Amino acid sequence: MAKDILFTLAAGFTRDLQGPLYCPECAITEGLLHYHPELRDRIDVRTIDFKRPRPEIVALLGETNQDCPCLIVAEPTKADGLPVSTFEDKTFINDHKAIIEYLARNYGTSRPAHD
């Protein structure tokens, strides 16, 4: 795998007869991409539908690892110290705060301000 792969959910989905909805964690991650549009050239960003199963993720991480946002890390050592999971030979992060930290460390994006 040459590039990191970031999965986010498309907004406007329906769940339990409610909607349109969006995933707050995906929206935060997409917001970071808005602030740093050059990142889209450096990583593989894939926006997918909410409905499960999510075949794009299942093909890479199996049926039990479909949460979003999800970042599949091309070089696992770049995620040292962050909460990661593994599936077969792939390392991934599905916590949006850890994804943002990973992107800041490895791509120089900004971090959220904390009061």
N, C-alpha and C positions, 0 to 999 in steps of 0.2 A: 504494500500500500504506500503510495508516494506522498499523499497529502492526508492531513487530518480531515475527518468527515464530521460535519456538524448537522444533526437533524433537529429541526424545529417543526412545530405543528402549525398548519395554516389556520388563520382566524376564521370565525364565522360558522363554526360547527354547532350541531344540535346534540344535546345529551339529555336523556330522560324527559323528552318533550320540552326542554328549555333551550332557548337560543335566540339569536346567535350568541355564541360564547367564544372566548379565547383563553389560551393557557397563559396565566400571568408570568410564569417563569420563562416561557418561550418569548413572550413580549419583551421582557427585560433583555434577553439574549439578542433578539432582533434589534432592540434599541441600540445595543453596543455596535452591532453591524452597521446601523445607520450612522453612528458617530465615526466609525472607521470603515468606510466603504472599500478601501483597498484590501481589507481582510478577505473579501469575497474572491479576490484573485489568488490569494495565498492558501486558502483552505477550500474544501469542497462543501458548500452549503446546500442542503437539501430540505426543502419545505414539503412536508407530507400531510396527508389527511389524518384527521383525528381517529377515525374508525379503526378498530382492531379486528383482525390482526393487521399489523403494519408490515406488509411484505418486504419493504425496502430494508427495514431494520432486522426482521426475522431472518432474512437471508444472510446477514452478517453476524448477528448476535444471538440468534435462537428465539424461540417463542416466549421465554420468560423475561427477556430484557428489552421491552418495547417502550419504556418510559421516555419522555421527552421533556426538556431538551436532552440530547445525548451527543457527546463528542467521542468519536473513535479516534484514539491517539495513534499516529503513525510511528512515533518513536517513544516507547513507554518510559524511558529514562527521563524524558522531558516532563513527566507528570510526577516525579518523585516528591513525596510528602503530601500529595493530594489524595483525597478519597477516590480510589479507582476500583473497578471491577474487571474481571476477565471472563472471556468466553473463548474457549479453544486457544488460538494464538493471538487474540485481539484484546487490547486493553481499552477500557472506555470509562468515561465520567458521565454521570447523569444527574449531578447536583449543579444547578445553575450558578451558584456562587463559586464552586470549584472550577467550572468551565470558564467563568470570567477571569478568575485568578490565573488559570492556565494560559489563556489568551494574552493576558497582560505580561506574564513572564516570558512567553515564547514569541510573541508578535509585537510587543510594545504598545498594546492598547491601554487606554486609561482604565483606572479602577474606580469603583464607586467611593464617593466621599462619605465618611462616617462622622457624625457629630459626637 
